[in-house]
Amino acid sequence: MSSVRLRVGKERAIAAGRRWAYRTELLPADAPPGAVVDLLDSQGAFVARGFFNPRSELAFRVVTEDPAEPVDADLVRRRIAAAWAYRKAVADDPRYCRAFFSEADGLPGLVADRLGEVVALQISALGLLPWHGLIVDTLAELLRPAAIDERGEGGARRREGLPEGSGVRWGVLPEPLVVEEGGLRLRVDVAAGQKTGHYLDQRSNRLRLRQLARGDGVLDAFCNTGGFGLQALAAGCARATFLDISPDGVAAALANAAANGFAASAEGTVANAFDQLRAYERDGRRFDVVILDPPAFARGRRTLDAAFRGYKEINLRAMRLLRPGGLLATSSCSQPVSDDMFLRMLADAAADARCRMRVIDRRGAGPDHPGLLGAEQTLYLKCVFLERL
């Protein structure tokens, strides 16, 4: 077994729950990229065993802290089986859940979403490559989907040194693929849609919106395929505007609205949300429900200040667009933005908008997206529901 060694004092973060060591925290080592190695402290004592990749900023990823546990095919199978057993116990509907969530389930770099008949697979750790076929076979055996589709492209794979290539790895992909959510049917594009085609981390929050949404006008900004706005229409709201910079996203939202009997209640706008929110305010538009579900504004701590300003801008505009008694459902999937920072941003936005906002509910991802204390990247989603008084 090859080994890599931490610099003095760097083992404390691993002991506290972090599931990786940064390249700058390791002494130079000659283990090959993707190798399974032992991580040692500065004195040579065992800390953990996992994947080594000197090309990546996350140069070591923890798989086990048991020195007697080998990282082998049996471990891979056991971790996937344990994760699926957990989802069957906690998910509101195991047909639509994150079946495996990277570090939180003990195999860093592996994400698998169950989208009805299809499992959408993503692998972003070079150390998993030798077990690629085993991962596909195990998911097929346990989840029994019609198809397993892999999204194997993007910056994360390039930085890791993984070969790029997407496609069906098992079975035959159904066409069209439709998922169910609160009685609604949404068409999903696992091959070309954002992420794995459907944001399952917001599933429970979309259903919560349906419990809270009331009134006439709804604005679903950064709408993607329209999941939030459709739940507002299902709650009885009279009309929804689906806003996104992506023409494909708006078209998908309108198609989903029509498929669920809401064609006459839906309109679409293709525009930059920052610009369009200002335009709505200038034109005197007002809404009873505003949803903000933007992409991540902060990828790292160096972009936090700009992210804070961006979140504040859209939330300030959204608050001004609300009628008294209106509901704002606002989210951030930027992991570096903490819960406290997000709430502070909302308070600053409300003060500048001269709005009094009451917090109704604070939420994150559902239990199928478990987080680890000490590994903040697994606790990334913030979703807050507020009422304008």
C-alpha positions in Angstrom: 0.0 0.0 0.0 1.4 3.4 -1.1 1.2 6.3 1.4 1.1 10.0 1.4 1.9 12.2 4.3 0.2 15.3 5.7 2.1 18.4 6.8 2.3 19.2 10.5 -1.2 19.8 12.1 -3.2 19.1 8.9 -4.8 15.9 10.3 -7.1 17.8 12.6 -9.6 18.7 9.8 -9.9 15.1 8.8 -10.5 14.1 12.4 -13.2 16.8 12.6 -15.1 15.3 9.7 -13.6 16.8 6.5 -13.4 14.1 3.8 -10.5 15.3 1.8 -7.0 16.8 2.1 -6.0 19.7 -0.2 -2.9 19.3 -2.4 -1.1 22.1 -0.4 -1.6 20.1 2.8 0.4 17.1 1.5 4.1 16.5 1.3 5.3 15.4 -2.2 4.6 11.8 -3.0 5.3 9.4 -5.9 2.0 7.5 -5.8 0.2 7.5 -9.3 -2.9 9.5 -9.9 -6.0 7.5 -8.9 -4.2 5.1 -6.6 -5.6 3.9 -3.3 -3.2 5.1 -0.6 -2.9 5.4 3.1 -2.9 9.0 4.5 -0.4 9.4 7.3 0.1 12.3 9.7 3.4 14.1 10.0 4.7 11.5 12.4 3.8 8.6 10.2 0.6 7.4 12.0 -2.4 6.2 10.0 -5.2 8.8 9.4 -7.3 7.4 6.6 -7.3 5.4 3.4 -8.7 6.7 0.1 -8.1 8.0 -3.4 -4.9 10.0 -4.3 -4.7 12.4 -7.2 -2.0 15.0 -7.2 -3.6 16.7 -10.3 -6.6 17.7 -8.2 -6.9 20.5 -5.6 -8.6 17.8 -3.5 -5.5 15.6 -3.7 -6.7 13.0 -1.2 -10.3 11.8 -0.7 -11.2 9.7 2.4 -12.9 6.4 1.8 -12.3 4.7 5.2 -10.7 5.6 8.5 -10.4 1.9 9.5 -6.8 0.7 8.9 -8.1 -2.9 8.6 -10.7 -2.1 5.9 -9.5 -2.6 2.3 -10.8 -0.4 -0.5 -12.0 -3.0 -2.9 -14.9 -4.2 -4.9 -16.7 -5.5 -1.8 -16.5 -2.1 -0.1 -17.9 -0.4 -3.2 -20.9 -2.8 -3.3 -21.5 -2.5 0.4 -21.5 1.3 0.3 -23.9 1.5 -2.6 -26.2 -1.1 -1.0 -26.2 0.8 2.4 -27.0 4.1 0.6 -29.9 2.6 -1.2 -31.3 1.0 1.9 -31.2 4.4 3.6 -33.1 6.1 0.8 -35.8 3.4 0.8 -36.2 4.2 4.5 -36.2 8.0 4.4 -37.3 9.2 1.0 -40.9 10.3 0.5 -40.9 8.4 -2.8 -37.7 6.3 -3.5 -38.5 6.4 -7.2 -37.4 10.0 -7.1 -34.4 10.6 -4.9 -30.6 11.0 -4.8 -29.6 7.3 -4.5 -26.0 8.0 -3.7 -24.4 11.3 -2.5 -20.6 11.2 -2.7 -18.8 11.7 0.6 -22.0 11.6 2.6 -22.4 7.9 1.5 -18.7 7.0 1.7 -17.6 7.0 -2.0 -16.3 10.5 -2.8 -17.0 11.5 -6.4 -20.0 9.2 -7.0 -23.5 10.7 -7.5 -26.5 8.8 -8.6 -30.1 10.2 -9.0 -33.1 7.9 -9.3 -35.5 9.6 -11.7 -38.3 7.1 -12.1 -37.2 4.5 -14.6 -33.7 6.0 -15.1 -30.6 6.4 -12.9 -28.6 9.4 -13.8 -24.9 8.8 -12.9 -22.0 11.2 -12.4 -18.4 10.2 -11.4 -15.9 12.9 -10.6 -13.1 11.1 -8.8 -10.3 9.4 -10.7 -10.0 6.8 -8.0 -13.4 5.4 -8.9 -12.5 4.6 -12.5 -11.3 1.0 -11.9 -14.8 0.2 -10.4 -16.9 2.0 -13.1 -18.3 -1.2 -14.4 -19.0 -2.6 -10.9 -20.8 0.7 -10.0 -23.1 0.4 -13.0 -23.8 -3.3 -12.4 -24.5 -2.7 -8.7 -26.9 0.2 -9.4 -28.7 -1.9 -12.0 -29.0 -4.8 -9.7 -30.3 -2.9 -6.7 -32.4 -0.1 -8.3 -33.7 -2.1 -11.3 -34.0 0.8 -13.6 -34.8 0.8 -17.3 -31.5 2.6 -18.0 -28.5 4.1 -16.4 -27.3 7.3 -18.1 -24.0 8.8 -17.3 -23.2 12.5 -17.5 -19.4 12.3 -18.0 -18.4 15.7 -19.1 -17.5 19.1 -17.6 -14.8 20.9 -15.7 -14.8 18.7 -12.6 -13.8 15.7 -14.7 -11.2 17.6 -16.7 -9.6 18.9 -13.5 -9.6 15.3 -12.1 -8.0 13.9 -15.3 -11.0 11.7 -16.1 -11.8 10.9 -19.7 -14.9 12.7 -20.9 -17.9 10.9 -22.5 -21.6 10.7 -21.8 -24.2 8.1 -22.7 -26.3 5.2 -21.7 -24.3 2.6 -19.7 -27.0 0.1 -19.1 -30.4 -0.6 -20.6 -32.5 1.5 -22.9 -33.4 5.1 -22.2 -37.2 5.7 -22.1 -38.4 8.5 -24.4 -39.9 10.6 -23.1 -38.8 10.4 -19.4 -41.5 11.7 -17.1 -41.1 12.1 -13.3 -43.9 12.7 -10.9 -43.9 15.3 -8.1 -46.9 16.0 -6.0 -49.3 14.6 -8.6 -47.7 16.6 -11.4 -45.8 15.1 -14.3 -42.6 16.7 -15.5 -40.7 15.8 -18.6 -36.9 15.4 -17.8 -34.0 15.4 -20.2 -31.3 13.4 -18.4 -29.0 13.5 -21.5 -28.9 17.3 -22.0 -30.7 18.9 -19.1 -29.0 20.8 -16.3 -27.0 18.6 -13.9 -28.8 15.2 -14.0 -31.9 16.7 -15.6 -34.0 17.4 -12.5 -33.0 19.2 -9.2 -34.0 16.5 -6.7 -32.5 18.5 -3.8 -35.4 21.0 -4.1 -38.1 18.4 -4.4 -39.3 18.8 -0.8 -39.1 22.5 -1.0 -41.2 22.6 -4.2 -43.8 20.5 -2.3 -43.6 22.9 0.6 -44.3 25.8 -1.7 -47.5 24.1 -2.8 -48.7 24.2 0.8 -47.9 27.9 1.2 -48.6 29.5 -2.2 -51.8 31.6 -2.5 -53.0 34.4 -4.7 -53.1 35.3 -8.4 -49.7 36.2 -9.9 -46.6 33.9 -9.6 -43.1 34.7 -10.8 -40.8 31.7 -11.1 -37.4 33.2 -11.8 -34.5 31.0 -12.8 -37.3 28.6 -13.6 -35.3 25.8 -15.3 -38.1 23.3 -16.2 -40.7 25.1 -14.0 -41.0 22.8 -11.0 -41.6 25.5 -8.5 -44.1 27.6 -10.6 -46.1 24.5 -11.5 -46.5 23.6 -7.8 -47.8 27.2 -7.2 -50.4 26.7 -10.0 -51.4 23.4 -8.6 -52.0 25.2 -5.2 -54.6 27.3 -7.0 -52.6 30.4 -8.1 -54.2 31.9 -11.2 -51.2 32.7 -13.4 -47.4 32.0 -13.5 -44.7 33.7 -15.4 -41.7 31.4 -16.0 -38.5 33.4 -16.4 -35.1 32.1 -17.4 -32.1 33.1 -19.5 -32.3 29.7 -21.3 -34.9 29.5 -24.1 -34.8 25.7 -23.6 -35.6 26.1 -20.0 -38.6 28.4 -20.6 -39.8 26.1 -23.4 -39.6 23.1 -21.1 -41.5 24.9 -18.3 -44.3 25.9 -20.7 -44.5 22.4 -22.1 -44.7 21.0 -18.6 -47.4 23.5 -17.7 -49.4 22.4 -20.8 -49.0 18.7 -20.0 -50.5 19.3 -16.6 -53.5 21.4 -17.8 -52.1 24.8 -17.1 -51.4 26.1 -20.6 -53.8 29.0 -20.3 -52.3 30.0 -16.9 -48.6 30.1 -18.0 -46.5 32.6 -19.8 -42.7 32.5 -20.5 -40.1 35.2 -20.6 -36.5 34.6 -21.9 -34.3 37.2 -20.3 -31.5 37.8 -17.8 -33.3 37.7 -14.4 -31.3 40.6 -13.0 -32.5 42.8 -15.8 -36.0 41.5 -15.9 -36.6 41.9 -12.2 -35.7 45.6 -12.6 -37.9 45.9 -15.6 -40.9 44.4 -13.7 -40.4 46.9 -10.9 -40.1 49.8 -13.3 -43.3 48.7 -15.1 -45.2 48.4 -11.8 -45.7 44.6 -12.0 -46.6 43.0 -8.7 -46.9 39.3 -7.7 -48.3 37.3 -4.9 -45.6 34.6 -5.1 -42.0 35.1 -6.2 -39.6 32.2 -6.5 -35.8 32.7 -6.8 -33.8 29.5 -7.4 -30.6 30.8 -9.1 -27.5 28.8 -10.0 -24.5 29.0 -7.6 -23.2 32.5 -7.4 -20.1 31.5 -5.3 -17.8 28.6 -6.3 -15.2 29.5 -3.7 -14.5 32.0 -0.9 -12.8 34.4 -3.3 -16.1 35.1 -5.0 -18.2 35.5 -1.7 -18.4 39.3 -1.8 -19.6 39.3 -5.4 -22.1 36.5 -4.6 -23.4 38.4 -1.6 -24.1 41.4 -3.8 -25.7 39.3 -6.5 -28.0 37.5 -4.0 -28.9 40.8 -2.4 -29.8 42.4 -5.7 -32.2 39.8 -6.8 -33.8 39.4 -3.4 -34.2 43.2 -3.0 -36.0 43.4 -6.3 -38.1 40.3 -5.5 -39.3 41.8 -2.2 -40.3 45.0 -4.0 -42.3 43.0 -6.5 -44.4 41.3 -3.8 -47.8 42.5 -2.8 -48.5 42.8 1.0 -49.0 39.3 2.2 -47.0 37.9 -0.7 -44.7 34.9 -0.4 -41.0 34.9 -1.4 -39.3 31.5 -1.8 -35.6 32.1 -2.1 -32.7 29.7 -2.4 -28.9 29.5 -2.6 -27.0 26.4 -3.7 -23.6 28.1 -3.1 -21.8 26.1 -0.5 -19.5 28.9 0.6 -22.5 31.0 1.5 -23.4 30.0 5.0 -26.9 29.9 6.6 -26.0 33.0 8.7 -24.6 34.8 5.6 -27.7 34.1 3.6 -30.0 35.4 6.4 -27.9 38.5 6.8 -28.1 39.1 3.1 -31.9 38.8 3.3 -32.1 41.2 6.2 -29.9 43.7 4.3 -32.1 43.3 1.2 -35.3 43.9 3.2 -33.9 47.0 4.8 -32.9 48.5 1.5 -36.2 47.5 -0.1 -38.0 49.1 2.9 -40.0 45.9 3.3 -40.9 44.1 6.5 -40.4 40.4 5.9 -41.4 37.5 8.2 -39.6 34.2 8.0 -42.1 31.4 7.6 -39.8 28.4 7.1 -36.1 27.7 6.7 -35.1 24.5 4.9 -32.3 22.7 3.1 -32.2 19.6 0.9 -34.3 16.6 1.7 -33.1 13.5 3.7 -32.1 11.8 0.5 -29.3 14.4 0.4 -27.7 13.8 3.8 -24.9 16.1 5.0 -21.8 15.4 7.1 -20.7 17.6 10.0 -17.3 18.9 9.2 -17.8 18.4 5.5 -19.6 21.7 4.7 -19.8 21.0 0.9 -22.4 18.4 1.7 -24.6 21.0 3.5 -24.9 23.5 0.6 -28.6 24.2 0.0 -30.5 27.1 1.7 -34.2 27.6 1.1 -36.1 30.3 3.0 -39.8 31.1 2.8 -40.7 34.7 3.7 -44.0 36.7 3.8 -44.1 40.4 3.1 -46.0 42.1 5.9 
